[in-house]
């Protein structure tokens, strides 16, 4: 088969157009393409092989990883093909999410502290060490916290709020269940946590004065919101300039039983949705990463998203 026919054949598949459009903007590894597109490794590798064979990509090794990028066109004709390929990719339904995820991956590469944290966290539970545990590690970190004013939106009975109250200046726990708010307030009083206040309200429009807190936490709460984007905007409103929002939630999954078993309104969220909502709410320095993976089915993954007002 001629080089022209190989190239045209390679460009006839929507998945290869997605990959080509991404590699035209940045050099990426297979793992990075997986994270951006949420496709399996074998599927991505197959398409990369076809694009390489067609002469549209080039690759290089760096340690154990191989990076891929679009090969510069040898003539105007090939350049035209690539422009049409990029145009076709932009018309695919996955295009918007692909570009959002690509920006996140490229930005994360520059954050060496995040890379180091992931390496350390990955080793932490690999070897047993007497007295070493995430519980002990967490207790130590709690004592480093400055005296912040914190809003815990969708707090439930206040598990996170109660832990933070030991160190923070003030905690406002918001939940939409009158029964839970009464219980949480009673527990706070019983435990002598005078800086922990429970308020009845909607996490999408929290009953908190604008610009009054340093940190907003949405811990496994956003998937209960009717309008998650509105909840994130509400978090932005109550924060002081320079304040942070931190969202812990489930990565998008297909465990439909979560609706009935846990009352979840949303089956988790994609990184691209969280990135887009945070940016639309005018948060800066957005960081998103998967921070935990369950080994047992349905193998939920926990995602941490953060931004600064």
Beta strands, then each sheet from edge to edge (+ up, - down):
strand 1: 28-29
strand 2: 57-62
strand 3: 65-70
strand 4: 149-153
strand 5: 170-175
strand 6: 196-200
strand 7: 213-219
strand 8: 239-250
strand 9: 284-293
strand 10: 301-308
sheet 1: 1+ 3- 2+
sheet 2: 6+ 5+ 4+ 7+ 8+ 10- 9+
end
